[in-house]
Amino acid sequence: MAAVRAVCSLAALTLVTLVLIPPQWVAMKFGWRVQRQLPLLWHKAASRLIGLRVHQHGQMTTDRPLLVTSNHCSWLDIVVLGSTKPLSFIAKSEVAGWPIFGLFAKLQRTVFVNRQKRTDTGRVAQQIAERMTQGDAMVLFAEGTSSNGNEVLPFRSALVGAVHHAMNVGEEEVAHVQPLSIAYTRLQGLPMGRFWRAHVAWYGDMELAGHLWAVIKEGGLDVDLTWGDPMPIEKATNRKRLTRDLEDQVRTMTIDALQGNLPKQKELA
């Protein structure tokens, strides 16, 4: 029965995708504002079909320019975050070449960075800054890779410098950065625990197709998003100290969520 449900979900998601890809491609080509909204519709549909229940604690700030720094445990993070607000992501350059997912990332207006090429950081930071000053909320998975879902890895500071560049591109003198925690907490209504969190986490050399099928087949996932307080960033802000502060906040919020210490507030429709 679970396999039948998964097949039906994949078929419905395929249909939604085929309907939304052409208008998104046209919107991006001509620079229409709807290009920010269409991915939101896709992610909302995907989250329902996959069986995600997203609970938010706090909310994304309306301040701009804005860089959101988050932990990262799974490809599901994109669907979860993408179903909350119009967002754009910063991803490693390899993602652009992935079958299907690479196309989705491009249609999401993702900024790609070659993490193996240090000289690429400046170019990408400038691109991120320009998008931020245009009003896009940019999401950076600051660990630089995905974790096992039970911990938060050290944050990398290089691209956090994009908030500094943002102040030199537009008229704003202050940019903002907001920490965000993603924690997968329940499976079929029961606490997931460290062992079962591997069902959701996608990291290392895990094979994508099998992981995707297992997640959709099982469904019934609860995920907690905890938004920290936005921080105004001025030109004199120390990038490395800022990165440490963001990491500490995200780690604390993630531990609270995994231990069940967060009040349930808002489940997305």
C-alpha positions as CSV (number, residue, x, y, z in Angstrom):
1,M,0.0,0.0,0.0
2,A,2.8,2.4,0.9
3,A,4.5,1.7,-2.5
4,V,1.2,2.4,-4.3
5,R,0.9,5.7,-2.4
6,A,4.5,6.6,-3.3
7,V,3.9,5.9,-7.0
8,C,0.8,8.1,-7.0
9,S,2.7,10.9,-5.2
10,L,5.5,10.8,-7.7
11,A,3.1,10.8,-10.6
12,A,1.3,13.8,-9.2
13,L,4.6,15.6,-8.5
14,T,5.7,14.9,-12.1
15,L,2.4,16.4,-13.4
16,V,2.8,19.5,-11.2
17,T,6.4,19.9,-12.4
18,L,5.5,19.6,-16.1
19,V,2.9,22.3,-15.6
20,L,5.1,24.8,-13.8
21,I,8.4,24.4,-15.6
22,P,7.4,26.3,-18.8
23,P,6.0,29.4,-17.1
24,Q,8.9,29.5,-14.8
25,W,11.4,29.3,-17.7
26,V,9.6,32.1,-19.5
27,A,9.3,34.2,-16.3
28,M,13.1,33.9,-15.8
29,K,13.9,34.7,-19.4
30,F,11.9,38.0,-19.3
31,G,12.6,38.9,-15.7
32,W,9.0,38.8,-14.5
33,R,8.4,39.0,-10.7
34,V,6.3,35.8,-10.8
35,Q,9.6,33.9,-11.1
36,R,9.9,34.2,-7.3
37,Q,6.4,32.8,-6.6
38,L,6.2,29.8,-9.0
39,P,8.9,27.8,-7.1
40,L,6.9,28.4,-3.9
41,L,3.9,26.8,-5.4
42,W,6.0,23.8,-6.5
43,H,7.5,23.3,-3.1
44,K,4.1,23.6,-1.3
45,A,2.8,20.8,-3.6
46,A,5.9,18.7,-3.1
47,S,5.8,19.0,0.6
48,R,2.2,17.8,0.7
49,L,2.8,14.9,-1.7
50,I,6.0,13.8,0.2
51,G,4.1,13.9,3.5
52,L,5.9,16.7,5.2
53,R,4.5,18.6,8.2
54,V,6.4,21.9,8.7
55,H,6.3,23.6,12.0
56,Q,7.7,27.1,12.3
57,H,9.0,28.8,15.5
58,G,9.5,32.4,14.9
59,Q,9.5,33.8,11.3
60,M,11.8,35.1,8.6
61,T,12.4,38.8,9.0
62,T,11.2,41.3,6.4
63,D,14.4,43.3,6.6
64,R,16.5,43.4,3.4
65,P,19.1,42.8,2.2
66,L,18.9,39.4,3.9
67,L,21.2,36.3,4.1
68,V,19.7,33.3,5.9
69,T,22.3,30.9,7.4
70,S,21.1,27.4,8.1
71,N,22.3,23.9,8.9
72,H,21.8,21.2,6.3
73,C,20.9,17.5,6.6
74,S,19.0,16.4,3.5
75,W,17.8,17.3,0.0
76,L,14.5,17.6,1.8
77,D,15.7,20.9,3.3
78,I,15.1,22.6,-0.1
79,V,11.5,21.5,-0.2
80,V,10.9,22.4,3.4
81,L,12.3,25.9,3.2
82,G,11.0,26.5,-0.3
83,S,7.5,25.8,0.9
84,T,7.6,28.7,3.5
85,K,8.5,31.8,1.5
86,P,10.0,32.8,-1.9
87,L,13.6,32.0,-1.4
88,S,16.8,31.4,-3.4
89,F,19.6,29.1,-2.5
90,I,23.4,29.0,-2.7
91,A,24.6,25.5,-3.7
92,K,27.8,23.8,-4.7
93,S,28.6,23.9,-8.4
94,E,28.2,20.1,-8.7
95,V,24.5,20.4,-8.1
96,A,24.0,22.2,-11.5
97,G,25.0,19.0,-13.3
98,W,22.8,16.6,-11.4
99,P,20.0,15.0,-13.4
100,I,16.6,16.6,-12.7
101,F,17.7,18.2,-9.5
102,G,20.2,20.4,-11.3
103,L,17.3,21.7,-13.5
104,F,15.2,22.3,-10.5
105,A,18.0,24.2,-8.8
106,K,18.4,26.4,-11.9
107,L,14.7,27.1,-12.1
108,Q,14.9,28.0,-8.3
109,R,17.4,30.7,-9.4
110,T,20.1,29.1,-7.4
111,V,23.6,30.7,-7.2
112,F,26.3,28.0,-7.7
113,V,29.7,28.2,-6.1
114,N,32.8,26.1,-6.8
115,R,34.0,25.3,-3.3
116,Q,37.2,23.8,-4.6
117,K,38.2,27.1,-6.3
118,R,39.0,29.8,-3.9
119,T,39.1,32.5,-6.6
120,D,35.5,31.7,-7.3
121,T,34.4,33.0,-3.9
122,G,34.7,36.7,-4.7
123,R,32.6,36.3,-7.9
124,V,29.9,34.4,-6.2
125,A,29.8,36.7,-3.2
126,Q,29.3,39.6,-5.6
127,Q,26.5,37.8,-7.3
128,I,24.9,36.9,-4.0
129,A,25.2,40.6,-2.9
130,E,23.5,41.8,-6.1
131,R,20.6,39.4,-5.6
132,M,20.2,40.4,-2.0
133,T,20.0,44.1,-2.9
134,Q,17.4,43.3,-5.4
135,G,15.2,41.9,-2.6
136,D,15.9,38.2,-2.8
137,A,16.3,36.4,0.5
138,M,19.3,34.1,0.0
139,V,19.7,30.8,1.9
140,L,23.3,29.7,2.7
141,F,23.8,26.2,4.1
142,A,26.8,27.4,6.1
143,E,28.3,24.0,7.0
144,G,29.3,23.6,3.4
145,T,27.9,20.0,3.3
146,S,25.1,18.0,4.8
147,S,25.2,16.3,8.2
148,N,23.6,13.2,9.7
149,G,20.8,15.3,11.2
150,N,21.9,14.7,14.8
151,E,24.5,17.5,14.9
152,V,25.5,20.9,13.5
153,L,28.9,20.9,11.7
154,P,31.2,24.0,11.9
155,F,30.1,26.9,9.8
156,R,32.3,28.2,7.0
157,S,32.9,32.0,7.0
158,A,33.9,32.7,3.4
159,L,30.4,33.3,1.8
160,V,29.1,35.0,4.9
161,G,31.2,37.9,3.6
162,A,28.5,38.4,1.0
163,V,26.6,40.6,3.4
164,H,29.5,43.0,3.5
165,H,29.6,43.1,-0.3
166,A,25.8,43.8,-0.4
167,M,26.3,47.2,1.3
168,N,28.7,48.2,-1.6
169,V,26.3,47.2,-4.4
170,G,23.1,48.9,-3.4
171,E,22.1,52.0,-1.4
172,E,21.6,50.2,1.9
173,E,24.3,50.8,4.6
174,V,23.2,47.8,6.6
175,A,22.5,44.2,5.6
176,H,21.0,41.5,7.7
177,V,21.8,37.9,8.5
178,Q,19.4,35.5,10.2
179,P,20.2,32.1,11.7
180,L,17.8,29.2,11.0
181,S,17.7,25.7,12.4
182,I,16.2,22.7,10.5
183,A,15.4,19.6,12.6
184,Y,13.5,16.5,11.6
185,T,11.8,15.4,14.8
186,R,9.0,12.9,14.1
187,L,8.2,10.0,11.8
188,Q,4.6,8.9,11.5
189,G,3.9,11.0,14.6
190,L,6.5,9.3,16.8
191,P,9.8,10.8,18.0
192,M,12.4,10.0,15.4
193,G,15.5,9.5,17.6
194,R,19.1,9.3,16.5
195,F,18.8,6.0,14.8
196,W,15.8,6.8,12.5
197,R,17.1,10.3,11.6
198,A,19.3,8.5,9.0
199,H,16.0,7.8,7.2
200,V,15.9,11.6,6.4
201,A,19.5,12.7,6.4
202,W,21.3,12.5,3.1
203,Y,25.0,12.8,3.3
204,G,28.3,11.3,2.4
205,D,28.1,8.8,-0.5
206,M,24.4,8.0,-0.1
207,E,22.6,7.1,-3.3
208,L,19.9,9.7,-4.1
209,A,17.3,7.7,-6.0
210,G,17.0,5.0,-3.3
211,H,16.9,7.6,-0.5
212,L,14.2,9.6,-2.3
213,W,12.0,6.6,-2.8
214,A,12.4,5.5,0.8
215,V,11.4,9.0,2.1
216,I,8.3,9.3,-0.2
217,K,7.3,5.7,0.5
218,E,7.3,6.2,4.2
219,G,5.9,9.8,4.3
220,G,4.7,11.3,7.6
221,L,7.7,13.5,8.5
222,D,7.6,16.4,11.0
223,V,10.2,19.1,10.7
224,D,10.8,22.0,13.0
225,L,12.1,25.3,11.6
226,T,13.4,27.7,14.3
227,W,14.2,31.2,13.2
228,G,16.8,33.1,15.3
229,D,16.9,36.9,15.7
230,P,18.1,38.8,12.6
231,M,21.4,40.6,13.1
232,P,22.2,43.9,11.3
233,I,25.7,43.7,9.8
234,E,27.7,46.8,9.3
235,K,31.0,47.2,7.4
236,A,33.0,46.9,10.6
237,T,31.5,43.6,11.5
238,N,34.1,40.8,12.0
239,R,33.1,38.0,9.6
240,K,34.6,35.1,11.5
241,R,33.2,36.2,14.8
242,L,29.8,36.7,13.2
243,T,30.0,33.1,11.7
244,R,30.8,31.7,15.1
245,D,27.8,33.5,16.7
246,L,25.5,32.2,13.9
247,E,26.8,28.6,14.3
248,D,26.3,28.7,18.1
249,Q,22.7,30.0,17.7
250,V,21.8,27.3,15.1
251,R,23.4,24.5,17.2
252,T,21.5,25.6,20.3
253,M,18.2,25.8,18.4
254,T,18.7,22.5,16.7
255,I,19.5,20.7,20.1
256,D,16.3,22.2,21.6
257,A,14.3,21.0,18.7
258,L,15.8,17.5,18.7
259,Q,15.2,17.2,22.4
260,G,11.6,18.3,22.1
261,N,12.1,21.6,23.9
262,L,10.3,23.7,21.4
263,P,6.6,24.6,21.6
264,K,4.6,23.6,18.5
265,Q,3.5,26.9,17.0
266,K,2.5,26.9,13.3
267,E,2.0,24.1,10.9
268,L,2.0,25.2,7.3
269,A,-1.1,24.6,5.3
